[in-house]
């Protein structure tokens, strides 16, 4: 998908740091996702310090703005 004239990947696999459960998700392009609940252990994931969203902290692919070399949210 194009995001601000840059080709970006929208699928990212989130990995829970608590239980290791992995789930592929489609990243939003219009907002940062600050919270994500693990389906397996119900841990609420929040971005690590210095990261803008859960995809940048726990995803296999960074969020669309970061991929496009833009500031995030």
Backbone as ProteinMPNN parsed JSONL, in Angstrom:
{"seq_chain_A": "XXXXXXXXXXXXXXXXXXXXXXXXXXXXXXXXXXXXXXXXXXXXXXXXXXXXXXXXXXXXXXXXXXXXXXXXX", "coords_chain_A": {"N_chain_A": [[0.838, -1.174, 0.0], [0.426, 2.289, -0.645], [1.641, 4.913, 1.304], [1.681, 8.142, 2.023], [3.057, 8.493, -0.433], [4.946, 6.456, -0.284], [5.836, 3.03, -0.428], [4.424, 0.773, 1.748], [4.186, -1.89, 4.162], [1.299, -3.391, 5.453], [0.627, -5.53, 7.064], [1.493, -7.014, 10.106], [3.099, -9.088, 12.449], [2.273, -9.449, 15.681], [3.941, -10.122, 18.694], [3.483, -11.427, 21.806], [5.155, -10.373, 24.68], [4.896, -11.592, 27.109], [3.748, -14.235, 26.959], [4.491, -15.226, 24.504], [2.738, -15.65, 22.409], [1.701, -15.313, 19.041], [0.236, -13.181, 16.6], [-1.044, -12.288, 13.49], [-1.78, -9.095, 12.325], [-3.602, -6.373, 10.822], [-2.307, -3.247, 10.334], [-3.436, -0.045, 11.454], [-3.834, 2.879, 9.401], [-4.51, 5.4, 9.968], [-4.196, 6.126, 12.596], [-2.275, 5.762, 15.626], [-1.68, 2.723, 17.374], [-1.951, 2.323, 20.624], [-2.524, 0.491, 22.623], [-2.881, -3.035, 23.059], [-4.478, -6.062, 23.457], [-3.389, -9.225, 24.36], [-4.569, -12.14, 22.902], [-4.279, -14.669, 24.021], [-3.102, -14.687, 26.734], [-4.166, -12.414, 27.813], [-2.688, -10.177, 28.501], [-2.124, -6.697, 28.575], [-0.667, -4.95, 26.123], [1.608, -2.259, 25.782], [3.285, 0.462, 24.16], [6.868, 0.306, 24.159], [9.263, 2.35, 25.892], [10.181, 5.116, 23.987], [9.154, 4.13, 21.633], [6.45, 4.523, 19.284], [4.103, 3.068, 19.077], [2.34, -0.092, 19.582], [3.008, -1.766, 17.466], [5.537, -0.935, 16.66], [6.971, -1.689, 18.872], [6.413, -4.471, 19.38], [5.876, -5.725, 17.002], [6.423, -7.486, 13.866], [6.838, -5.861, 11.771], [7.393, -2.424, 11.469], [5.222, 0.424, 12.172], [3.116, 2.067, 9.639], [3.721, 4.991, 9.317], [6.392, 5.145, 10.329], [7.702, 3.326, 8.651], [7.554, 4.824, 6.334], [9.331, 6.799, 6.793], [8.368, 8.961, 8.3], [7.174, 11.134, 10.934], [5.58, 9.627, 13.674], [2.243, 9.677, 14.641]], "CA_chain_A": [[0.0, 0.0, 0.0], [1.141, 3.563, -0.613], [1.38, 5.787, 2.448], [2.451, 9.364, 1.737], [3.878, 8.208, -1.613], [5.93, 5.411, 0.006], [5.265, 1.694, -0.355], [4.536, 0.242, 3.111], [3.523, -3.156, 4.489], [0.277, -3.176, 6.476], [0.518, -6.694, 7.944], [2.565, -7.174, 11.076], [2.83, -10.128, 13.438], [2.552, -9.025, 17.047], [4.366, -11.205, 19.577], [3.311, -11.073, 23.214], [6.38, -10.62, 25.447], [4.564, -12.353, 28.308], [3.514, -15.66, 26.712], [5.039, -15.609, 23.21], [1.683, -15.833, 21.407], [1.847, -14.462, 17.863], [-0.969, -12.997, 15.799], [-0.9, -11.341, 12.397], [-2.797, -8.049, 12.351], [-3.509, -5.297, 9.841], [-2.055, -2.007, 11.06], [-4.215, 1.119, 11.021], [-3.043, 3.916, 8.731], [-5.009, 6.717, 10.362], [-3.98, 6.349, 14.027], [-1.347, 4.838, 16.293], [-2.329, 1.799, 18.307], [-1.19, 2.392, 21.87], [-2.82, -0.662, 23.469], [-3.276, -4.26, 22.362], [-4.646, -7.149, 24.426], [-3.033, -10.555, 23.873], [-5.728, -13.044, 22.917], [-4.026, -15.88, 24.806], [-2.911, -14.48, 28.177], [-4.897, -11.199, 28.174], [-1.788, -9.089, 28.876], [-2.319, -5.47, 27.811], [0.604, -4.454, 25.626], [1.753, -0.823, 25.576], [4.583, 0.696, 23.518], [8.055, 0.466, 24.986], [9.75, 3.73, 25.905], [10.838, 5.502, 22.741], [8.36, 3.663, 20.494], [5.193, 5.269, 19.166], [2.923, 2.212, 19.1], [2.622, -1.499, 19.885], [3.634, -2.408, 16.311], [6.964, -0.617, 16.685], [7.582, -2.406, 19.995], [6.203, -5.922, 19.401], [5.513, -6.226, 15.683], [7.458, -7.922, 12.921], [6.981, -4.739, 10.851], [7.083, -1.141, 12.112], [3.982, 1.048, 11.705], [3.246, 2.743, 8.343], [4.48, 6.251, 9.295], [7.82, 4.892, 10.536], [8.192, 2.732, 7.407], [7.612, 5.876, 5.311], [10.261, 7.808, 7.31], [7.595, 10.097, 8.779], [6.973, 11.077, 12.375], [4.385, 8.847, 13.981], [1.208, 10.281, 15.492]], "C_chain_A": [[0.885, 1.24, 0.0], [0.687, 4.379, 0.591], [2.283, 6.999, 2.259], [3.495, 9.122, 0.645], [5.001, 7.197, -1.374], [5.207, 4.077, 0.081], [5.503, 1.136, 1.047], [3.758, -1.067, 3.236], [2.523, -2.877, 5.601], [0.105, -4.356, 7.421], [1.744, -6.769, 8.844], [2.154, -8.265, 12.056], [3.254, -9.611, 14.8], [2.899, -10.246, 17.888], [4.271, -10.728, 21.018], [4.607, -11.374, 23.973], [6.144, -11.459, 26.697], [4.469, -13.854, 28.03], [4.055, -16.147, 25.361], [4.02, -15.838, 22.114], [1.878, -14.846, 20.271], [0.542, -14.382, 17.096], [-0.696, -11.95, 14.734], [-2.074, -10.372, 12.421], [-2.557, -7.084, 11.199], [-3.357, -3.995, 10.628], [-2.945, -0.88, 10.549], [-3.295, 2.14, 10.35], [-3.448, 5.317, 9.185], [-4.826, 7.024, 11.847], [-2.939, 5.368, 14.545], [-2.136, 3.937, 17.228], [-1.46, 1.716, 19.56], [-1.389, 1.176, 22.758], [-3.242, -1.839, 22.609], [-3.352, -5.366, 23.405], [-4.315, -8.472, 23.771], [-4.247, -11.471, 23.993], [-5.532, -14.241, 23.841], [-3.97, -15.609, 26.313], [-3.572, -13.209, 28.71], [-4.01, -10.076, 28.706], [-2.068, -7.888, 27.985], [-0.944, -4.936, 27.418], [0.528, -2.949, 25.425], [3.113, -0.61, 24.923], [5.708, 0.807, 24.544], [8.513, 1.918, 24.909], [10.527, 4.022, 24.618], [10.117, 5.048, 21.49], [7.013, 4.369, 20.487], [3.961, 4.386, 19.299], [3.328, 0.76, 19.384], [3.284, -2.212, 18.7], [5.131, -2.132, 16.262], [7.682, -1.372, 17.802], [7.532, -3.923, 19.853], [5.905, -6.536, 18.05], [6.705, -6.654, 14.849], [7.762, -6.836, 11.9], [6.6, -3.477, 11.614], [5.827, -0.539, 11.49], [4.205, 1.823, 10.398], [3.986, 4.087, 8.371], [5.991, 6.046, 9.46], [8.423, 4.256, 9.287], [8.398, 3.792, 6.318], [8.544, 7.019, 5.734], [9.552, 9.097, 7.701], [7.568, 10.034, 10.314], [5.634, 10.354, 12.604], [3.506, 9.621, 14.95], [1.683, 11.523, 16.192]], "O_chain_A": [[1.97, 1.235, 0.582], [-0.509, 4.51, 0.854], [3.507, 6.886, 2.327], [4.659, 9.498, 0.784], [5.918, 7.096, -2.19], [4.091, 4.0, 0.594], [6.648, 1.037, 1.489], [2.798, -1.309, 2.504], [2.851, -2.208, 6.581], [-0.504, -4.206, 8.48], [2.878, -6.608, 8.394], [0.989, -8.349, 12.445], [4.434, -9.365, 15.047], [2.233, -11.277, 17.805], [4.905, -9.744, 21.4], [5.107, -12.498, 23.92], [7.094, -11.981, 27.281], [5.036, -14.658, 28.769], [4.075, -17.351, 25.103], [4.392, -16.188, 20.994], [2.184, -13.677, 20.505], [-0.172, -15.375, 16.954], [-0.186, -10.868, 15.024], [-3.228, -10.788, 12.525], [-1.449, -6.99, 10.671], [-4.183, -3.682, 11.485], [-3.181, -0.771, 9.346], [-2.118, 2.247, 10.695], [-2.803, 6.302, 8.826], [-5.258, 8.08, 12.311], [-2.745, 4.29, 13.984], [-3.143, 4.35, 17.803], [-0.383, 1.12, 19.552], [-0.517, 0.854, 23.565], [-3.876, -1.67, 21.567], [-2.399, -5.583, 24.154], [-4.892, -8.815, 22.739], [-4.87, -11.563, 25.051], [-6.501, -14.771, 24.386], [-4.705, -16.228, 27.082], [-3.546, -12.952, 29.913], [-4.514, -9.122, 29.299], [-2.231, -8.038, 26.774], [-0.159, -4.523, 28.271], [-0.483, -2.425, 24.958], [4.014, -1.427, 25.115], [5.523, 1.329, 25.643], [8.181, 2.629, 23.96], [11.412, 3.262, 24.224], [10.423, 5.52, 20.395], [6.497, 4.764, 21.532], [2.878, 4.888, 19.602], [4.515, 0.433, 19.42], [4.041, -3.161, 18.902], [5.909, -2.999, 15.865], [8.873, -1.662, 17.688], [8.509, -4.6, 20.174], [5.701, -7.747, 17.954], [7.84, -6.243, 15.093], [8.801, -6.867, 11.24], [5.596, -3.461, 12.327], [5.414, -0.945, 10.405], [5.335, 2.192, 10.079], [4.828, 4.31, 7.501], [6.78, 6.714, 8.791], [9.539, 4.604, 8.898], [9.298, 3.674, 5.487], [8.548, 8.081, 5.111], [10.063, 10.192, 7.467], [7.898, 9.007, 10.909], [4.698, 10.473, 11.813], [3.981, 10.151, 15.955], [0.924, 12.139, 16.94]]}, "name": "protein", "num_of_chains": 1, "seq": "XXXXXXXXXXXXXXXXXXXXXXXXXXXXXXXXXXXXXXXXXXXXXXXXXXXXXXXXXXXXXXXXXXXXXXXXX"}
